[in-house]
Amino acid sequence: MTSSNRVLPAATGRADKDRFLEADVAHVVHPLTTLAARDPAALLMVTKGQGMSVTDIHGREYLDACAGLWNVNVGYGRKDIAKVAARELEQLGFGMLYIGRSTPPAAMLAARLAEIVPGRMQKFFFGLGGSDGNDTAIKLARRYHYLRDKATKTAIIGRTGSYHGSCYGAMSATGEASFWEGFGPLVPGFSHIDQPTRQAADAADQLEREILRLGPDRVAAFIAEPVSVPCGVVVPPPDYWGQIREICTRFDVLLIADEVITGFGRTGRMFALEHWGVTPDLIVMAKGLTSGYLPLSAVGIDDDVYDVISAAAGPFMHGFTAGGHPACCAVALRNIEILEEEGLVANARTVGDYLLSSLSPLIDDGLASDVRALGLMAAVDFARHPENVSRFDDTSVGKAIEHKMREEGILVRAFGDTVAIAPPLIVTRRHVDHIVGSMRRVATAVRNVPAATASARN
Ligand SMILES: Cc1ncc(COP(=O)(O)O)c(C=O)c1O
């Protein structure tokens, strides 16, 4: 490393900032960013975070109303989490779970997860992120059937509009074509049914029909997020998950709950499936497991499924070098303690209710066409008024609102004309008033802006 590319903690001078920004534009490949049309001026480079907020390289503070990527559940700047990580790294730079080795943090985290996940689950497999967690769950489902002499049961049914990650298995389970384009062929054996939107009253029945279409002796698992985010925070009807559980059990199909976003309090329960009293066969956790402080995923395995997997002769041939790194597991343990000590799951429930009731008037006032939320996962569909229909052809109303709220110092995330809000679970009513006030102001301004100037940067 030369002195010119070193990142010094005290580096705040103008020349340093320019160097960092130029290096990013010159060398970093950004996910979910239009690489051909990158606007260097739109680059948001953050350098620190505290509580609900992050600060960019120019010293500008933003209220992070999406908690990073729906993951910074306990908020930014937790010194005790940083200390736990530093202590582990000083003590043991690396420790693995391969070939029968272990570390105390990995063992204690697995034991802690066994106490809090829904269902009868004593065993946990550690990886690095939600994508590999879902790949692990998909592989476990196929191997479970294989070991029961049902090797034809390999098909995985997902849902249109769901996101499960960027690795090949998770990408194939993802039900959004833009994630597949140019990356094919996908992993064989994946198909998709509809989301349980208000328009799809038969969404659970569709699972049964799809199993029958494929043949029950061919289907390994159904994978879904309890509440799907990218298609606009689809909160299912009350009987959906119970029906899904019953259909999976009846056809000997494993139920994989992707709780990567919904886990660890986001919806006002520790895990979202608790809202409906449903227990999955495999549960995938990441994001809120460490509140994003370090990368980690965990897959919980139902005891009966584990009995089958563990009865096989020979080693379990699946793993990730850094999966269950001791520093990441120690951070997860402290993170779970904080969620419990500070009552953050209950806070997500009460402030979540307040968020929903604060957003709903946007519909009455003609600014939004629909609002949905469960705990601190909310989405607002912005109405396209007849006179505005063609105005946002090059972008979306949602992007315009995301962009203008950022100018007001608030970070939200747009999916088409829908804008998502998912703040850290430490959020207060005062923050909600601030976020919704900005959204209302901006939505009004975007509606009134002359057509020629209505555009937003990527
Ligand atoms: C529901 C869900 N599953 C899986 C993933 C993939 O997780 P990761 O980005 O950690 O691989 C995400 C990421 O946003 C997600 O939202």
The ligand as a MOL file (V3000), in Angstrom:
LIG
                    3D

  0  0  0     0  0            999 V3000
M  V30 BEGIN CTAB
M  V30 COUNTS 16 16 0 0 0
M  V30 BEGIN ATOM
M  V30 1 C -35.4510 -11.4270 1.4740 0
M  V30 2 C -34.0000 -11.4550 1.1000 0
M  V30 3 N -33.3800 -12.6320 0.9790 0
M  V30 4 C -32.0840 -12.7040 0.6520 0
M  V30 5 C -31.3410 -11.5730 0.3980 0
M  V30 6 C -29.8970 -11.6720 0.0070 0
M  V30 7 O -29.1050 -11.3140 1.0830 0
M  V30 8 P -27.5790 -10.8740 0.8720 0
M  V30 9 O -27.5950 -9.6020 0.1020 0
M  V30 10 O -27.0630 -10.7480 2.2680 0
M  V30 11 O -26.9030 -11.9750 0.1300 0
M  V30 12 C -31.9350 -10.3220 0.5320 0
M  V30 13 C -31.1800 -9.0960 0.2810 0
M  V30 14 O -31.6710 -8.0170 0.1670 0
M  V30 15 C -33.3090 -10.2730 0.8760 0
M  V30 16 O -33.9340 -9.0990 0.9540 0
M  V30 END ATOM
M  V30 BEGIN BOND
M  V30 1 1 1 2
M  V30 2 1 2 3
M  V30 3 2 2 15
M  V30 4 2 3 4
M  V30 5 1 4 5
M  V30 6 1 5 6
M  V30 7 2 5 12
M  V30 8 1 6 7
M  V30 9 1 7 8
M  V30 10 2 8 9
M  V30 11 1 8 10
M  V30 12 1 8 11
M  V30 13 1 12 13
M  V30 14 1 12 15
M  V30 15 2 13 14
M  V30 16 1 15 16
M  V30 END BOND
M  V30 END CTAB
M  END
